[in-house]
Amino acid sequence: MTMRRTGRILLGALLVAAAAAAACAQTPAGGAPTRFRSPCAYPARALRNHVEGRTLIGYRGTPDGRVTDVTVLESSGDGELDAAAAACVGRWRFDPAAPANAFFIGKRRTYIAWTIPPPVSGLPAAGTFAGIPHNCSRYYPKNAIAAKREGTTRVAFIIQTDGYVTDVTVEQSSGDAELDAAALTCVRAWHYIPAVQGGTPVATRWSADVAWKIH
C-alpha cells in the first residue's frame, strides 16, 4: 500500500567554511540508558547563562537497539551543549523488534535543539529531538556556483517501509539540467522515519523542493 503526501524542504548551498563547524570529533557517551529521543538534560552552566543553540549529531544504530559512534557533526557554538547532546544521544535505546524502528539501524543524523522556555510556560529547559536534516548544499555543482546559477528542483519519490528513498524523479525542473541532476543524486541519499498505519510501516509517495541558492 502506498500513500500520497507532499511536502516542501528548502535546501540552500552555504558557501562558507561549514566543514570547520562539522568537526566530526568522536564524543564518548556514558550514563544510564534512556528511551529513544528522550529529552536531554540541560547543562547547568549553559542554563544559568541562558545559552541556547542546535547541535547536529551523527550516530550509528545497532541491530540490538543501541546507539554507538556518536559524533558532533555541527556545533551549536557551545562546547558544553555539544558534549551534552552527544552523551544524551549515546544513551538512547530503541526496540529493534518494532517494525518502524528498523529505520534507526545504521548511520543516522539528528538535531538536538537546546531551548529555554519562558518561566510562565511552566515547561522545563531541555535539549529535544529536532528532526532529521536533509541538506543538499554539498551537492551544489561547482560549475553552477561559479556561474551563479540558481533555481528550484521539485523532486518526487517514494519513502519505503525501511525509510529509504526510491523511484526518484524530477517533478518540476529548475531550468538547469545540472542542478536537476544534483538534486536527484542528493535526494537518493535521504532517509526518513517511515509512515505507519495500524502499527505497520507503509510506503509513502512524497515530493520536496530542493532550492539551489548561493548565499
C-alpha positions as a Markdown table, in Angstrom:
| # | Residue | x | y | z |
|---|---|---|---|---|
| 1 | Met | 0.0 | 0.0 | 0.0 |
| 2 | Thr | 1.3 | 3.4 | -0.9 |
| 3 | Met | 0.0 | 6.7 | 0.5 |
| 4 | Arg | 0.4 | 10.1 | -1.3 |
| 5 | Arg | 1.7 | 13.1 | 0.5 |
| 6 | Thr | 3.6 | 16.2 | -0.5 |
| 7 | Gly | 6.0 | 18.5 | 1.4 |
| 8 | Arg | 8.4 | 21.3 | 0.8 |
| 9 | Ile | 12.0 | 21.4 | 2.0 |
| 10 | Leu | 14.2 | 24.5 | 1.5 |
| 11 | Leu | 17.8 | 23.5 | 0.9 |
| 12 | Gly | 20.5 | 26.1 | 0.2 |
| 13 | Ala | 24.2 | 26.0 | -0.6 |
| 14 | Leu | 26.2 | 27.6 | 2.2 |
| 15 | Leu | 29.4 | 29.0 | 0.6 |
| 16 | Val | 31.2 | 29.3 | 3.9 |
| 17 | Ala | 33.6 | 27.1 | 5.7 |
| 18 | Ala | 31.0 | 24.8 | 7.2 |
| 19 | Ala | 33.5 | 22.0 | 7.4 |
| 20 | Ala | 35.1 | 23.7 | 10.3 |
| 21 | Ala | 31.9 | 23.6 | 12.2 |
| 22 | Ala | 31.4 | 20.0 | 11.3 |
| 23 | Ala | 34.3 | 18.9 | 13.4 |
| 24 | Cys | 33.3 | 15.2 | 13.5 |
| 25 | Ala | 35.1 | 14.6 | 16.8 |
| 26 | Gln | 34.0 | 11.4 | 18.5 |
| 27 | Thr | 32.5 | 12.0 | 21.9 |
| 28 | Pro | 32.1 | 9.3 | 24.5 |
| 29 | Ala | 28.7 | 8.8 | 26.0 |
| 30 | Gly | 28.0 | 7.3 | 29.4 |
| 31 | Gly | 25.2 | 7.1 | 32.0 |
| 32 | Ala | 22.0 | 5.1 | 32.2 |
| 33 | Pro | 20.2 | 4.1 | 29.0 |
| 34 | Thr | 17.1 | 6.2 | 28.1 |
| 35 | Arg | 14.2 | 5.8 | 25.7 |
| 36 | Phe | 15.0 | 6.8 | 22.1 |
| 37 | Arg | 14.6 | 10.5 | 21.6 |
| 38 | Ser | 14.2 | 11.2 | 25.3 |
| 39 | Pro | 14.9 | 14.9 | 26.2 |
| 40 | Cys | 18.5 | 15.8 | 27.1 |
| 41 | Ala | 19.3 | 17.3 | 30.4 |
| 42 | Tyr | 20.4 | 21.0 | 30.1 |
| 43 | Pro | 24.0 | 21.6 | 31.3 |
| 44 | Ala | 23.8 | 23.8 | 34.5 |
| 45 | Arg | 26.2 | 26.4 | 33.3 |
| 46 | Ala | 24.5 | 26.9 | 29.9 |
| 47 | Leu | 21.2 | 27.1 | 31.7 |
| 48 | Arg | 22.4 | 29.7 | 34.1 |
| 49 | Asn | 23.9 | 31.8 | 31.3 |
| 50 | His | 20.8 | 31.3 | 29.1 |
| 51 | Val | 22.9 | 29.7 | 26.3 |
| 52 | Glu | 20.8 | 28.2 | 23.5 |
| 53 | Gly | 21.6 | 26.5 | 20.2 |
| 54 | Arg | 21.3 | 23.5 | 18.0 |
| 55 | Thr | 23.7 | 20.5 | 17.7 |
| 56 | Leu | 23.8 | 18.2 | 14.7 |
| 57 | Ile | 24.7 | 14.7 | 15.9 |
| 58 | Gly | 25.7 | 11.7 | 13.9 |
| 59 | Tyr | 25.3 | 8.2 | 15.3 |
| 60 | Arg | 25.0 | 4.5 | 14.3 |
| 61 | Gly | 22.0 | 2.5 | 15.5 |
| 62 | Thr | 22.9 | -1.2 | 16.1 |
| 63 | Pro | 20.7 | -4.3 | 15.5 |
| 64 | Asp | 20.4 | -4.8 | 19.2 |
| 65 | Gly | 18.9 | -1.4 | 19.8 |
| 66 | Arg | 21.9 | 0.6 | 21.0 |
| 67 | Val | 23.4 | 3.8 | 19.7 |
| 68 | Thr | 27.2 | 3.9 | 19.0 |
| 69 | Asp | 29.7 | 6.1 | 17.1 |
| 70 | Val | 28.2 | 9.3 | 18.4 |
| 71 | Thr | 29.8 | 12.3 | 16.7 |
| 72 | Val | 29.3 | 16.1 | 16.7 |
| 73 | Leu | 28.8 | 17.0 | 13.0 |
| 74 | Glu | 27.8 | 20.6 | 13.5 |
| 75 | Ser | 28.4 | 22.6 | 16.7 |
| 76 | Ser | 25.8 | 24.7 | 18.5 |
| 77 | Gly | 28.5 | 27.2 | 19.2 |
| 78 | Asp | 28.8 | 26.0 | 22.8 |
| 79 | Gly | 31.1 | 23.0 | 23.6 |
| 80 | Glu | 29.1 | 22.1 | 26.8 |
| 81 | Leu | 25.8 | 21.9 | 24.8 |
| 82 | Asp | 27.5 | 19.8 | 22.2 |
| 83 | Ala | 29.0 | 17.4 | 24.7 |
| 84 | Ala | 25.7 | 17.0 | 26.5 |
| 85 | Ala | 23.9 | 16.3 | 23.2 |
| 86 | Ala | 26.5 | 13.6 | 22.2 |
| 87 | Ala | 26.3 | 12.0 | 25.7 |
| 88 | Cys | 22.5 | 12.1 | 25.6 |
| 89 | Val | 22.1 | 10.5 | 22.2 |
| 90 | Gly | 24.7 | 7.8 | 23.1 |
| 91 | Arg | 22.3 | 6.7 | 25.9 |
| 92 | Trp | 19.3 | 6.3 | 23.7 |
| 93 | Arg | 17.9 | 2.9 | 23.2 |
| 94 | Phe | 15.2 | 1.5 | 20.9 |
| 95 | Asp | 13.3 | -1.7 | 20.4 |
| 96 | Pro | 14.8 | -3.3 | 17.2 |
| 97 | Ala | 11.9 | -5.7 | 17.0 |
| 98 | Ala | 9.4 | -3.0 | 16.3 |
| 99 | Pro | 8.9 | -2.7 | 12.5 |
| 100 | Ala | 9.0 | 1.1 | 12.5 |
| 101 | Asn | 12.4 | 1.1 | 14.4 |
| 102 | Ala | 14.2 | -0.7 | 11.6 |
| 103 | Phe | 14.9 | 2.8 | 10.2 |
| 104 | Phe | 17.2 | 3.6 | 13.1 |
| 105 | Ile | 19.7 | 0.8 | 12.4 |
| 106 | Gly | 22.7 | 2.1 | 10.5 |
| 107 | Lys | 24.3 | 5.6 | 10.2 |
| 108 | Arg | 21.9 | 8.3 | 11.1 |
| 109 | Arg | 21.8 | 12.0 | 12.0 |
| 110 | Thr | 19.6 | 14.2 | 14.2 |
| 111 | Tyr | 19.5 | 17.7 | 15.5 |
| 112 | Ile | 19.2 | 18.3 | 19.3 |
| 113 | Ala | 17.7 | 21.8 | 19.9 |
| 114 | Trp | 18.6 | 23.5 | 23.2 |
| 115 | Thr | 15.9 | 25.9 | 24.2 |
| 116 | Ile | 14.9 | 27.7 | 27.4 |
| 117 | Pro | 11.2 | 28.3 | 27.6 |
| 118 | Pro | 9.8 | 31.5 | 29.3 |
| 119 | Pro | 9.2 | 30.8 | 33.0 |
| 120 | Val | 5.5 | 31.5 | 32.6 |
| 121 | Ser | 5.3 | 28.5 | 30.2 |
| 122 | Gly | 5.9 | 26.0 | 33.1 |
| 123 | Leu | 8.0 | 23.9 | 30.6 |
| 124 | Pro | 11.4 | 22.6 | 31.5 |
| 125 | Ala | 14.6 | 23.6 | 29.7 |
| 126 | Ala | 15.9 | 20.7 | 27.7 |
| 127 | Gly | 17.6 | 19.5 | 24.6 |
| 128 | Thr | 15.0 | 17.9 | 22.4 |
| 129 | Phe | 14.9 | 15.9 | 19.2 |
| 130 | Ala | 14.5 | 18.4 | 16.4 |
| 131 | Gly | 14.3 | 16.4 | 13.2 |
| 132 | Ile | 16.5 | 14.6 | 10.7 |
| 133 | Pro | 18.3 | 17.1 | 8.4 |
| 134 | His | 18.1 | 16.9 | 4.7 |
| 135 | Asn | 20.6 | 19.2 | 3.1 |
| 136 | Cys | 21.9 | 19.4 | -0.5 |
| 137 | Ser | 24.5 | 22.1 | 0.0 |
| 138 | Arg | 27.4 | 19.8 | -0.6 |
| 139 | Tyr | 25.9 | 18.6 | -3.9 |
| 140 | Tyr | 25.8 | 22.1 | -5.4 |
| 141 | Pro | 27.7 | 21.7 | -8.7 |
| 142 | Lys | 30.9 | 23.8 | -8.7 |
| 143 | Asn | 30.2 | 24.9 | -12.3 |
| 144 | Ala | 26.8 | 26.2 | -11.3 |
| 145 | Ile | 28.3 | 28.0 | -8.3 |
| 146 | Ala | 31.0 | 29.6 | -10.5 |
| 147 | Ala | 28.3 | 30.7 | -13.0 |
| 148 | Lys | 26.0 | 31.9 | -10.2 |
| 149 | Arg | 23.2 | 29.6 | -11.4 |
| 150 | Glu | 20.3 | 29.2 | -9.1 |
| 151 | Gly | 16.8 | 27.6 | -9.2 |
| 152 | Thr | 14.5 | 25.1 | -7.5 |
| 153 | Thr | 14.1 | 21.5 | -8.5 |
| 154 | Arg | 10.9 | 19.7 | -7.3 |
| 155 | Val | 11.7 | 16.0 | -6.8 |
| 156 | Ala | 9.2 | 13.2 | -6.4 |
| 157 | Phe | 10.0 | 9.9 | -4.8 |
| 158 | Ile | 8.7 | 7.0 | -2.6 |
| 159 | Ile | 9.7 | 6.6 | 1.0 |
| 160 | Gln | 9.9 | 2.8 | 1.5 |
| 161 | Thr | 8.9 | 1.0 | 4.7 |
| 162 | Asp | 12.6 | 1.0 | 5.8 |
| 163 | Gly | 12.8 | 4.7 | 5.4 |
| 164 | Tyr | 15.0 | 4.6 | 2.3 |
| 165 | Val | 14.1 | 6.6 | -0.8 |
| 166 | Thr | 13.4 | 5.1 | -4.2 |
| 167 | Asp | 11.9 | 6.0 | -7.6 |
| 168 | Val | 13.4 | 9.5 | -7.5 |
| 169 | Thr | 12.3 | 11.7 | -10.4 |
| 170 | Val | 12.3 | 15.4 | -11.3 |
| 171 | Glu | 8.7 | 16.5 | -11.0 |
| 172 | Gln | 9.4 | 20.1 | -11.9 |
| 173 | Ser | 12.7 | 21.3 | -13.4 |
| 174 | Ser | 14.8 | 24.2 | -12.1 |
| 175 | Gly | 15.5 | 25.0 | -15.7 |
| 176 | Asp | 19.1 | 23.8 | -15.3 |
| 177 | Ala | 19.9 | 20.2 | -16.1 |
| 178 | Glu | 23.0 | 20.2 | -13.9 |
| 179 | Leu | 21.1 | 21.4 | -10.9 |
| 180 | Asp | 18.3 | 18.9 | -11.5 |
| 181 | Ala | 20.8 | 16.0 | -11.7 |
| 182 | Ala | 22.5 | 17.1 | -8.5 |
| 183 | Ala | 19.1 | 17.2 | -6.8 |
| 184 | Leu | 18.4 | 13.6 | -7.8 |
| 185 | Thr | 21.8 | 12.5 | -6.5 |
| 186 | Cys | 21.2 | 14.3 | -3.2 |
| 187 | Val | 17.7 | 13.0 | -2.6 |
| 188 | Arg | 18.6 | 9.4 | -3.3 |
| 189 | Ala | 20.8 | 9.6 | -0.1 |
| 190 | Trp | 17.9 | 10.8 | 2.1 |
| 191 | His | 16.3 | 8.7 | 4.9 |
| 192 | Tyr | 13.0 | 9.2 | 6.6 |
| 193 | Ile | 11.1 | 7.8 | 9.5 |
| 194 | Pro | 8.5 | 5.7 | 7.5 |
| 195 | Ala | 4.8 | 6.4 | 7.8 |
| 196 | Val | 2.9 | 3.9 | 10.0 |
| 197 | Gln | -0.7 | 2.6 | 9.6 |
| 198 | Gly | -2.1 | 0.3 | 12.2 |
| 199 | Gly | 1.4 | -0.2 | 13.7 |
| 200 | Thr | 2.9 | -1.3 | 10.4 |
| 201 | Pro | 5.2 | 0.8 | 8.2 |
| 202 | Val | 3.8 | 1.7 | 4.8 |
| 203 | Ala | 5.4 | 3.1 | 1.6 |
| 204 | Thr | 4.6 | 6.8 | 1.0 |
| 205 | Arg | 4.8 | 8.9 | -2.1 |
| 206 | Trp | 6.3 | 12.3 | -1.3 |
| 207 | Ser | 7.7 | 15.4 | -3.1 |
| 208 | Ala | 10.1 | 18.0 | -2.0 |
| 209 | Asp | 11.7 | 21.2 | -3.3 |
| 210 | Val | 15.4 | 21.5 | -3.5 |
| 211 | Ala | 16.2 | 25.2 | -3.6 |
| 212 | Trp | 19.6 | 26.0 | -5.1 |
| 213 | Lys | 20.6 | 29.4 | -3.6 |
| 214 | Ile | 24.0 | 31.0 | -3.4 |
| 215 | His | 24.3 | 32.8 | -0.1 |
